[in-house]
Amino acid sequence: MNNLIKQLEEYRLKNRLTQEELAQLLGVSCVSVNKWLNNHTRPQKLQVYQIEQLVKSQAEKTVNH
């Protein structure tokens, strides 16, 4: 799980997103994203899936360019 959160933070920084903007992309609150990134809580299963898809799409874009 920590690796996924690390990838999420890398995605956020690479795309110059605020935590609020990232939260909007994932359909969650900014507070949730902040807690994930600071290891206070973990995302639920649906959110894990959404994070995986977001990170995967970024990886595919990187490979294709």
Secondary structure, DSSP 8 states (H G I E B T S, - for coil): -HHHHHHHHHHHHHTT--HHHHHHHHTS-HHHHHHHHTTSS---HHHHHHHHHHHHHHHHHHHH-
